[in-house]
Amino acid sequence: MANKEHVVRLKQGVEAWNQWRRENPEARPNLHGASLHGASLSGADLHEVDLGNARLSGADLRWANLCGADLHGADLSSAELFGVEMIGADLRRTNLGEADLSYANLLRANLRGVDLFRAVLTGANLLGADLCDADFSGTDLDRPYAWAQVAPLVPVAA
């Protein structure tokens, strides 16, 4: 369950939230299960925040820092995630259907069982990401640069 004080702080706006994060670097905010549908969180410092099972559908998270965040089971459907930093984030069983992940940095992110139905992955960095059982139904993987940052396949020596 989300810490009510943390939810109130976040709802005060990104500038106030980021200032609080800078002043309290040891804090590990708990927004687990919070209802943040359609929230304007562009540029928010959400690194290492517990957002498991949070409802973030339609949220604006462009350029947010979600490195190391726990988003396990969160609903990010139709969210704006353009340029988001999600290095090492836990996105297991997250709903990213129709989300815009253009130029998102998902380096080493856990995307096991993620719903990427009709998601936009143009220029996304998926290097080292765990994509086991991810659902790519309807996702256009032929878009230019969609997998540009993924390491090239190396032929196996015979």
N, CA and C atoms as an extended XYZ file, in Angstrom:
474
Properties=species:S:1:pos:R:3:atomname:S:1:resname:S:1:resid:I:1 pbc="F F F"
N         0.844       -1.190        0.000 N   MET     1
C         0.000        0.000        0.000 CA  MET     1
C         0.882        1.244        0.000 C   MET     1
N         0.486        2.214       -0.788 N   ALA     2
C         1.249        3.450       -0.940 CA  ALA     2
C         1.292        4.247        0.360 C   ALA     2
N         2.414        4.899        0.580 N   ASN     3
C         2.564        5.822        1.691 CA  ASN     3
C         1.796        7.096        1.322 C   ASN     3
N         0.789        7.442        2.099 N   LYS     4
C        -0.073        8.585        1.769 CA  LYS     4
C         0.713        9.886        1.683 C   LYS     4
N         1.715       10.058        2.535 N   GLU     5
C         2.539       11.266        2.506 CA  GLU     5
C         3.291       11.379        1.175 C   GLU     5
N         3.784       10.234        0.671 N   HIS     6
C         4.500       10.240       -0.597 CA  HIS     6
C         3.567       10.572       -1.755 C   HIS     6
N         2.352       10.054       -1.722 N   VAL     7
C         1.376       10.346       -2.784 CA  VAL     7
C         1.039       11.839       -2.781 C   VAL     7
N         0.818       12.404       -1.595 N   VAL     8
C         0.506       13.832       -1.479 CA  VAL     8
C         1.661       14.663       -2.025 C   VAL     8
N         2.893       14.296       -1.672 N   ARG     9
C         4.069       15.032       -2.172 CA  ARG     9
C         4.137       15.011       -3.697 C   ARG     9
N         3.898       13.836       -4.277 N   LEU    10
C         3.952       13.720       -5.735 CA  LEU    10
C         2.871       14.565       -6.392 C   LEU    10
N         1.709       14.601       -5.808 N   LYS    11
C         0.592       15.366       -6.378 CA  LYS    11
C         0.770       16.878       -6.230 C   LYS    11
N         1.790       17.307       -5.477 N   GLN    12
C         2.106       18.736       -5.364 CA  GLN    12
C         2.816       19.246       -6.615 C   GLN    12
N         3.237       18.319       -7.472 N   GLY    13
C         3.882       18.694       -8.723 CA  GLY    13
C         5.298       18.170       -8.816 C   GLY    13
N         5.776       18.055      -10.048 N   VAL    14
C         7.087       17.475      -10.313 CA  VAL    14
C         8.205       18.304       -9.684 C   VAL    14
N         8.123       19.614       -9.787 N   GLU    15
C         9.182       20.469       -9.231 CA  GLU    15
C         9.310       20.272       -7.721 C   GLU    15
N         8.190       20.276       -7.009 N   ALA    16
C         8.218       20.072       -5.558 CA  ALA    16
C         8.708       18.664       -5.215 C   ALA    16
N         8.249       17.659       -5.982 N   TRP    17
C         8.674       16.278       -5.760 CA  TRP    17
C        10.182       16.143       -5.944 C   TRP    17
N        10.708       16.660       -7.057 N   ASN    18
C        12.134       16.540       -7.332 CA  ASN    18
C        12.974       17.258       -6.280 C   ASN    18
N        12.497       18.388       -5.804 N   GLN    19
C        13.198       19.108       -4.732 CA  GLN    19
C        13.237       18.254       -3.465 C   GLN    19
N        12.115       17.654       -3.120 N   TRP    20
C        12.058       16.779       -1.940 CA  TRP    20
C        13.017       15.602       -2.103 C   TRP    20
N        13.082       15.010       -3.308 N   ARG    21
C        14.007       13.900       -3.568 CA  ARG    21
C        15.457       14.334       -3.378 C   ARG    21
N        15.795       15.548       -3.869 N   ARG    22
C        17.167       16.059       -3.709 CA  ARG    22
C        17.505       16.274       -2.235 C   ARG    22
N        16.552       16.745       -1.464 N   GLU    23
C        16.769       17.022       -0.046 CA  GLU    23
C        16.733       15.764        0.815 C   GLU    23
N        16.190       14.674        0.295 N   ASN    24
C        16.039       13.416        1.040 CA  ASN    24
C        16.549       12.248        0.201 C   ASN    24
N        17.850       12.234       -0.119 N   PRO    25
C        18.371       11.195       -1.014 CA  PRO    25
C        18.265        9.777       -0.449 C   PRO    25
N        18.131        9.649        0.850 N   GLU    26
C        18.026        8.319        1.463 CA  GLU    26
C        16.602        7.760        1.411 C   GLU    26
N        15.643        8.598        1.102 N   ALA    27
C        14.238        8.171        1.058 CA  ALA    27
C        13.997        7.186       -0.075 C   ALA    27
N        13.210        6.170        0.185 N   ARG    28
C        12.783        5.198       -0.824 CA  ARG    28
C        11.256        5.266       -0.884 C   ARG    28
N        10.744        6.194       -1.695 N   PRO    29
C         9.298        6.419       -1.736 CA  PRO    29
C         8.497        5.166       -2.084 C   PRO    29
N         7.371        5.046       -1.430 N   ASN    30
C         6.466        3.924       -1.641 CA  ASN    30
C         5.175        4.452       -2.261 C   ASN    30
N         5.000        4.172       -3.544 N   LEU    31
C         3.781        4.530       -4.262 CA  LEU    31
C         3.080        3.270       -4.761 C   LEU    31
N         3.317        2.169       -4.065 N   HIS    32
C         2.773        0.867       -4.458 CA  HIS    32
C         1.244        0.926       -4.512 C   HIS    32
N         0.715        0.614       -5.687 N   GLY    33
C        -0.739        0.566       -5.855 CA  GLY    33
C        -1.404        1.927       -5.965 C   GLY    33
N        -0.630        3.004       -6.016 N   ALA    34
C        -1.213        4.349       -6.078 CA  ALA    34
C        -1.995        4.545       -7.373 C   ALA    34
N        -3.047        5.336       -7.297 N   SER    35
C        -3.846        5.669       -8.469 CA  SER    35
C        -3.336        6.994       -9.027 C   SER    35
N        -2.565        6.903      -10.117 N   LEU    36
C        -1.953        8.080      -10.742 CA  LEU    36
C        -2.349        8.159      -12.214 C   LEU    36
N        -3.523        7.676      -12.529 N   HIS    37
C        -4.038        7.671      -13.903 CA  HIS    37
C        -3.999        9.089      -14.469 C   HIS    37
N        -3.373        9.237      -15.638 N   GLY    38
C        -3.337       10.525      -16.325 CA  GLY    38
C        -2.475       11.581      -15.657 C   GLY    38
N        -1.677       11.207      -14.664 N   ALA    39
C        -0.848       12.179      -13.944 CA  ALA    39
C         0.201       12.800      -14.858 C   ALA    39
N         0.530       14.053      -14.602 N   SER    40
C         1.560       14.769      -15.352 CA  SER    40
C         2.866       14.669      -14.556 C   SER    40
N         3.715       13.709      -14.949 N   LEU    41
C         4.942       13.424      -14.210 CA  LEU    41
C         6.173       13.561      -15.104 C   LEU    41
N         6.081       14.353      -16.140 N   SER    42
C         7.192       14.545      -17.058 CA  SER    42
C         8.397       15.100      -16.306 C   SER    42
N         9.535       14.396      -16.430 N   GLY    43
C        10.766       14.819      -15.777 CA  GLY    43
C        10.864       14.478      -14.308 C   GLY    43
N         9.939       13.699      -13.791 N   ALA    44
C         9.951       13.352      -12.365 CA  ALA    44
C        11.090       12.405      -12.021 C   ALA    44
N        11.685       12.605      -10.852 N   ASP    45
C        12.728       11.721      -10.340 CA  ASP    45
C        12.048       10.606       -9.555 C   ASP    45
N        11.841        9.487      -10.229 N   LEU    46
C        11.161        8.341       -9.624 CA  LEU    46
C        12.108        7.143       -9.528 C   LEU    46
N        13.422        7.413       -9.474 N   HIS    47
C        14.379        6.310       -9.399 CA  HIS    47
C        14.190        5.558       -8.082 C   HIS    47
N        14.221        4.237       -8.202 N   GLU    48
C        14.100        3.315       -7.071 CA  GLU    48
C        12.808        3.474       -6.272 C   GLU    48
N        11.777        4.026       -6.897 N   VAL    49
C        10.474        4.171       -6.246 CA  VAL    49
C         9.684        2.886       -6.426 C   VAL    49
N         8.942        2.490       -5.396 N   ASP    50
C         8.055        1.331       -5.499 CA  ASP    50
C         6.746        1.794       -6.123 C   ASP    50
N         6.570        1.444       -7.401 N   LEU    51
C         5.345        1.748       -8.141 CA  LEU    51
C         4.630        0.460       -8.549 C   LEU    51
N         4.941       -0.627       -7.844 N   GLY    52
C         4.303       -1.896       -8.141 CA  GLY    52
C         2.791       -1.775       -8.065 C   GLY    52
N         2.119       -2.336       -9.043 N   ASN    53
C         0.650       -2.335       -9.135 CA  ASN    53
C         0.029       -0.944       -9.190 C   ASN    53
N         0.841        0.086       -9.442 N   ALA    54
C         0.300        1.439       -9.552 CA  ALA    54
C        -0.504        1.573      -10.841 C   ALA    54
N        -1.491        2.452      -10.825 N   ARG    55
C        -2.316        2.721      -11.996 CA  ARG    55
C        -1.827        4.030      -12.629 C   ARG    55
N        -1.024        3.874      -13.683 N   LEU    56
C        -0.416        5.005      -14.374 CA  LEU    56
C        -0.878        5.098      -15.827 C   LEU    56
N        -2.016        4.497      -16.130 N   SER    57
C        -2.499        4.529      -17.511 CA  SER    57
C        -2.717        5.976      -17.947 C   SER    57
N        -2.251        6.280      -19.149 N   GLY    58
C        -2.409        7.623      -19.690 CA  GLY    58
C        -1.533        8.680      -19.030 C   GLY    58
N        -0.646        8.282      -18.135 N   ALA    59
C         0.216        9.253      -17.443 CA  ALA    59
C         1.282        9.786      -18.391 C   ALA    59
N         1.707       11.020      -18.154 N   ASP    60
C         2.788       11.636      -18.909 CA  ASP    60
C         4.066       11.474      -18.099 C   ASP    60
N         4.898       10.517      -18.519 N   LEU    61
C         6.159       10.232      -17.837 CA  LEU    61
C         7.355       10.534      -18.735 C   LEU    61
N         7.152       11.392      -19.732 N   ARG    62
C         8.252       11.718      -20.641 CA  ARG    62
C         9.443       12.236      -19.855 C   ARG    62
N        10.627       11.706      -20.212 N   TRP    63
C        11.915       12.104      -19.647 CA  TRP    63
C        12.020       11.858      -18.139 C   TRP    63
N        11.144       11.050      -17.576 N   ALA    64
C        11.219       10.726      -16.147 CA  ALA    64
C        12.372        9.763      -15.879 C   ALA    64
N        12.867        9.772      -14.651 N   ASN    65
C        13.910        8.847      -14.225 CA  ASN    65
C        13.247        7.738      -13.416 C   ASN    65
N        13.152        6.559      -14.023 N   LEU    66
C        12.568        5.399      -13.364 CA  LEU    66
C        13.616        4.300      -13.194 C   LEU    66
N        14.891        4.678      -13.173 N   CYS    67
C        15.965        3.698      -13.025 CA  CYS    67
C        15.806        2.947      -11.703 C   CYS    67
N        15.855        1.635      -11.793 N   GLY    68
C        15.750        0.802      -10.599 CA  GLY    68
C        14.380        0.796       -9.940 C   GLY    68
N        13.394        1.405      -10.569 N   ALA    69
C        12.049        1.451       -9.987 CA  ALA    69
C        11.377        0.084      -10.069 C   ALA    69
N        10.513       -0.193       -9.112 N   ASP    70
C         9.716       -1.415       -9.125 CA  ASP    70
C         8.354       -1.071       -9.699 C   ASP    70
N         8.128       -1.493      -10.944 N   LEU    71
C         6.854       -1.262      -11.635 CA  LEU    71
C         6.125       -2.585      -11.871 C   LEU    71
N         6.498       -3.601      -11.121 N   HIS    72
C         5.939       -4.933      -11.268 CA  HIS    72
C         4.413       -4.880      -11.179 C   HIS    72
N         3.758       -5.267      -12.275 N   GLY    73
C         2.290       -5.336      -12.289 CA  GLY    73
C         1.597       -3.994      -12.467 C   GLY    73
N         2.341       -2.932      -12.740 N   ALA    74
C         1.732       -1.609      -12.915 CA  ALA    74
C         0.979       -1.528      -14.245 C   ALA    74
N         0.031       -0.622      -14.313 N   ASP    75
C        -0.700       -0.362      -15.553 CA  ASP    75
C        -0.175        0.931      -16.146 C   ASP    75
N         0.615        0.802      -17.221 N   LEU    76
C         1.167        1.950      -17.936 CA  LEU    76
C         0.581        2.023      -19.346 C   LEU    76
N        -0.599        1.446      -19.521 N   SER    77
C        -1.211        1.455      -20.849 CA  SER    77
C        -1.452        2.896      -21.302 C   SER    77
N        -1.153        3.140      -22.564 N   SER    78
C        -1.321        4.452      -23.191 CA  SER    78
C        -0.527        5.562      -22.504 C   SER    78
N         0.481        5.203      -21.731 N   ALA    79
C         1.316        6.208      -21.064 CA  ALA    79
C         2.313        6.796      -22.052 C   ALA    79
N         2.696        8.030      -21.815 N   GLU    80
C         3.731        8.704      -22.594 CA  GLU    80
C         5.054        8.462      -21.878 C   GLU    80
N         5.910        7.641      -22.491 N   LEU    81
C         7.192        7.274      -21.880 CA  LEU    81
C         8.365        7.657      -22.787 C   LEU    81
N         8.168        8.649      -23.621 N   PHE    82
C         9.191        9.101      -24.549 CA  PHE    82
C        10.428        9.539      -23.765 C   PHE    82
N        11.580        8.942      -24.098 N   GLY    83
C        12.841        9.330      -23.481 CA  GLY    83
C        13.006        8.976      -22.024 C   GLY    83
N        12.143        8.137      -21.498 N   VAL    84
C        12.214        7.764      -20.082 CA  VAL    84
C        13.453        6.906      -19.824 C   VAL    84
N        14.043        7.066      -18.651 N   GLU    85
C        15.183        6.254      -18.214 CA  GLU    85
C        14.644        5.154      -17.310 C   GLU    85
N        14.797        3.897      -17.732 N   MET    86
C        14.298        2.763      -16.954 CA  MET    86
C        15.386        1.705      -16.782 C   MET    86
N        16.628        2.135      -16.672 N   ILE    87
C        17.735        1.194      -16.529 CA  ILE    87
C        17.508        0.345      -15.278 C   ILE    87
N        17.508       -0.971      -15.478 N   GLY    88
C        17.359       -1.900      -14.366 CA  GLY    88
C        15.992       -1.903      -13.702 C   GLY    88
N        14.999       -1.300      -14.313 N   ALA    89
C        13.656       -1.268      -13.720 CA  ALA    89
C        13.010       -2.646      -13.785 C   ALA    89
N        12.170       -2.943      -12.806 N   ASP    90
C        11.416       -4.195      -12.771 CA  ASP    90
C        10.031       -3.926      -13.335 C   ASP    90
N         9.798       -4.407      -14.553 N   LEU    91
C         8.527       -4.197      -15.237 CA  LEU    91
C         7.771       -5.510      -15.442 C   LEU    91
N         8.103       -6.523      -14.664 N   ARG    92
C         7.434       -7.812      -14.837 CA  ARG    92
C         5.920       -7.657      -14.817 C   ARG    92
N         5.291       -8.306      -15.831 N   ARG    93
C         3.830       -8.348      -15.957 CA  ARG    93
C         3.177       -6.965      -15.945 C   ARG    93
N         3.904       -5.974      -16.454 N   THR    94
C         3.382       -4.609      -16.554 CA  THR    94
C         2.604       -4.468      -17.850 C   THR    94
N         1.555       -3.691      -17.823 N   ASN    95
C         0.774       -3.407      -19.023 CA  ASN    95
C         1.338       -2.141      -19.667 C   ASN    95
N         2.030       -2.325      -20.804 N   LEU    96
C         2.567       -1.209      -21.579 CA  LEU    96
C         1.862       -1.106      -22.923 C   LEU    96
N         0.678       -1.688      -23.011 N   GLY    97
C        -0.081       -1.669      -24.252 CA  GLY    97
C        -0.323       -0.253      -24.739 C   GLY    97
N        -0.001       -0.008      -26.011 N   GLU    98
C        -0.173        1.274      -26.679 CA  GLU    98
C         0.625        2.404      -26.043 C   GLU    98
N         1.599        2.074      -25.199 N   ALA    99
C         2.456        3.103      -24.595 CA  ALA    99
C         3.495        3.566      -25.614 C   ALA    99
N         3.882        4.821      -25.512 N   ASP   100
C         4.928        5.362      -26.373 CA  ASP   100
C         6.253        5.267      -25.634 C   ASP   100
N         7.071        4.284      -26.035 N   LEU   101
C         8.384        4.062      -25.443 CA  LEU   101
C         9.492        4.530      -26.383 C   LEU   101
N         9.182        5.479      -27.248 N   SER   102
C        10.181        5.995      -28.176 CA  SER   102
C        11.380        6.521      -27.414 C   SER   102
N        12.550        6.050      -27.824 N   TYR   103
C        13.829        6.477      -27.258 CA  TYR   103
C        13.944        6.231      -25.755 C   TYR   103
N        13.145        5.318      -25.232 N   ALA   104
C        13.254        4.942      -23.824 CA  ALA   104
C        14.516        4.109      -23.619 C   ALA   104
N        15.149        4.269      -22.470 N   ASN   105
C        16.336        3.497      -22.136 CA  ASN   105
C        15.918        2.385      -21.183 C   ASN   105
N        15.778        1.171      -21.729 N   LEU   106
C        15.344        0.005      -20.964 CA  LEU   106
C        16.506       -0.970      -20.765 C   LEU   106
N        17.715       -0.445      -20.698 N   LEU   107
C        18.918       -1.236      -20.510 CA  LEU   107
C        18.763       -2.130      -19.280 C   LEU   107
N        18.929       -3.438      -19.484 N   ARG   108
C        18.869       -4.434      -18.402 CA  ARG   108
C        17.546       -4.424      -17.617 C   ARG   108
N        16.498       -3.907      -18.207 N   ALA   109
C        15.199       -3.900      -17.529 CA  ALA   109
C        14.582       -5.295      -17.558 C   ALA   109
N        13.821       -5.618      -16.541 N   ASN   110
C        13.111       -6.895      -16.479 CA  ASN   110
C        11.734       -6.688      -17.104 C   ASN   110
N        11.569       -7.206      -18.318 N   LEU   111
C        10.311       -7.072      -19.053 CA  LEU   111
C         9.614       -8.420      -19.220 C   LEU   111
N         9.846       -9.330      -18.289 N   ARG   112
C         9.228      -10.658      -18.353 CA  ARG   112
C         7.709      -10.551      -18.308 C   ARG   112
N         7.079      -11.151      -19.339 N   GLY   113
C         5.619      -11.205      -19.365 CA  GLY   113
C         4.938       -9.867      -19.576 C   GLY   113
N         5.669       -8.870      -20.060 N   VAL   114
C         5.114       -7.533      -20.268 CA  VAL   114
C         4.171       -7.519      -21.468 C   VAL   114
N         3.096       -6.755      -21.358 N   ASP   115
C         2.156       -6.558      -22.460 CA  ASP   115
C         2.600       -5.325      -23.220 C   ASP   115
N         3.151       -5.528      -24.426 N   LEU   116
C         3.603       -4.441      -25.292 CA  LEU   116
C         2.694       -4.305      -26.512 C   LEU   116
N         1.437       -4.718      -26.381 N   PHE   117
C         0.488       -4.670      -27.485 CA  PHE   117
C         0.414       -3.260      -28.068 C   PHE   117
N         0.781       -3.154      -29.368 N   ARG   118
C         0.734       -1.897      -30.107 CA  ARG   118
C         1.564       -0.780      -29.472 C   ARG   118
N         2.585       -1.146      -28.709 N   ALA   119
C         3.478       -0.139      -28.132 CA  ALA   119
C         4.400        0.419      -29.210 C   ALA   119
N         4.878        1.623      -29.018 N   VAL   120
C         5.818        2.260      -29.935 CA  VAL   120
C         7.208        2.130      -29.319 C   VAL   120
N         8.120        1.501      -30.070 N   LEU   121
C         9.466        1.241      -29.565 CA  LEU   121
C        10.544        1.908      -30.415 C   LEU   121
N        10.187        2.922      -31.150 N   THR   122
C        11.143        3.578      -32.034 CA  THR   122
C        12.352        4.073      -31.246 C   THR   122
N        13.543        3.562      -31.611 N   GLY   123
C        14.780        4.004      -30.986 CA  GLY   123
C        14.986        3.559      -29.551 C   GLY   123
N        14.146        2.661      -29.051 N   ALA   124
C        14.277        2.205      -27.658 CA  ALA   124
C        15.533        1.364      -27.476 C   ALA   124
N        16.186        1.517      -26.335 N   ASN   125
C        17.366        0.734      -25.985 CA  ASN   125
C        16.910       -0.451      -25.139 C   ASN   125
N        16.968       -1.649      -25.713 N   LEU   126
C        16.552       -2.867      -25.020 CA  LEU   126
C        17.745       -3.789      -24.767 C   LEU   126
N        18.936       -3.241      -24.817 N   LEU   127
C        20.142       -4.033      -24.627 CA  LEU   127
C        20.131       -4.689      -23.250 C   LEU   127
N        20.250       -6.004      -23.245 N   GLY   128
C        20.297       -6.755      -21.989 CA  GLY   128
C        18.965       -6.893      -21.277 C   GLY   128
N        17.884       -6.418      -21.894 N   ALA   129
C        16.559       -6.518      -21.265 CA  ALA   129
C        16.059       -7.956      -21.336 C   ALA   129
N        15.356       -8.401      -20.308 N   ASP   130
C        14.756       -9.728      -20.279 CA  ASP   130
C        13.361       -9.614      -20.885 C   ASP   130
N        13.198      -10.144      -22.095 N   LEU   131
C        11.937      -10.060      -22.833 CA  LEU   131
C        11.182      -11.383      -22.854 C   LEU   131
N        11.558      -12.305      -21.998 N   CYS   132
C        10.934      -13.623      -21.962 CA  CYS   132
C         9.423      -13.484      -21.739 C   CYS   132
N         8.648      -14.128      -22.593 N   ASP   133
C         7.187      -14.154      -22.515 CA  ASP   133
C         6.522      -12.785      -22.702 C   ASP   133
N         7.246      -11.804      -23.226 N   ALA   134
C         6.640      -10.498      -23.498 CA  ALA   134
C         5.689      -10.628      -24.686 C   ALA   134
N         4.591       -9.899      -24.655 N   ASP   135
C         3.594       -9.929      -25.719 CA  ASP   135
C         3.809       -8.736      -26.644 C   ASP   135
N         4.272       -9.026      -27.867 N   PHE   136
C         4.515       -8.003      -28.868 CA  PHE   136
C         3.394       -7.947      -29.905 C   PHE   136
N         2.234       -8.496      -29.614 N   SER   137
C         1.128       -8.510      -30.570 CA  SER   137
C         0.796       -7.104      -31.032 C   SER   137
N         0.756       -6.936      -32.349 N   GLY   138
C         0.390       -5.650      -32.912 CA  GLY   138
C         1.492       -4.604      -32.864 C   GLY   138
N         2.620       -4.928      -32.263 N   THR   139
C         3.733       -3.989      -32.211 CA  THR   139
C         4.492       -4.078      -33.519 C   THR   139
N         4.735       -2.957      -34.147 N   ASP   140
C         5.445       -2.920      -35.414 CA  ASP   140
C         6.937       -2.962      -35.139 C   ASP   140
N         7.531       -4.148      -35.299 N   LEU   141
C         8.954       -4.312      -35.045 CA  LEU   141
C         9.788       -3.974      -36.266 C   LEU   141
N         9.139       -3.562      -37.349 N   ASP   142
C         9.873       -3.198      -38.553 CA  ASP   142
C        10.103       -1.691      -38.641 C   ASP   142
N         9.679       -0.954      -37.666 N   ARG   143
C         9.878        0.497      -37.684 CA  ARG   143
C        11.374        0.796      -37.718 C   ARG   143
N        11.769        1.789      -38.482 N   PRO   144
C        13.188        2.159      -38.464 CA  PRO   144
C        13.612        2.513      -37.032 C   PRO   144
N        14.716        2.028      -36.621 N   TYR   145
C        15.341        2.294      -35.327 CA  TYR   145
C        14.635        1.647      -34.141 C   TYR   145
N        13.603        0.856      -34.379 N   ALA   146
C        12.880        0.253      -33.260 CA  ALA   146
C        13.788       -0.572      -32.359 C   ALA   146
N        14.787       -1.203      -32.940 N   TRP   147
C        15.692       -2.030      -32.143 CA  TRP   147
C        17.126       -1.549      -32.316 C   TRP   147
N        17.294       -0.272      -32.635 N   ALA   148
C        18.597        0.264      -33.015 CA  ALA   148
C        19.664        0.067      -31.948 C   ALA   148
N        19.287        0.049      -30.696 N   GLN   149
C        20.276       -0.038      -29.637 CA  GLN   149
C        20.539       -1.466      -29.177 C   GLN   149
N        19.834       -2.434      -29.744 N   VAL   150
C        20.051       -3.824      -29.363 CA  VAL   150
C        21.330       -4.317      -30.000 C   VAL   150
N        22.130       -5.056      -29.259 N   ALA   151
C        23.407       -5.549      -29.774 CA  ALA   151
C        23.170       -6.413      -31.019 C   ALA   151
N        24.014       -6.270      -32.028 N   PRO   152
C        23.859       -7.078      -33.229 CA  PRO   152
C        24.118       -8.554      -32.929 C   PRO   152
N        23.449       -9.401      -33.691 N   LEU   153
C        23.655      -10.828      -33.528 CA  LEU   153
C        25.056      -11.196      -34.006 C   LEU   153
N        25.715      -12.019      -33.252 N   VAL   154
C        27.057      -12.480      -33.617 CA  VAL   154
C        26.950      -13.919      -34.093 C   VAL   154
N        27.428      -14.226      -35.296 N   PRO   155
C        27.326      -15.592      -35.791 CA  PRO   155
C        28.121      -16.545      -34.897 C   PRO   155
N        27.539      -17.716      -34.686 N   VAL   156
C        28.201      -18.746      -33.897 CA  VAL   156
C        29.184      -19.493      -34.792 C   VAL   156
N        30.414      -19.652      -34.308 N   ALA   157
C        31.437      -20.374      -35.092 CA  ALA   157
C        31.051      -21.837      -35.187 C   ALA   157
N        31.259      -22.413      -36.373 N   ALA   158
C        30.912      -23.822      -36.595 CA  ALA   158
C        31.932      -24.741      -35.969 C   ALA   158
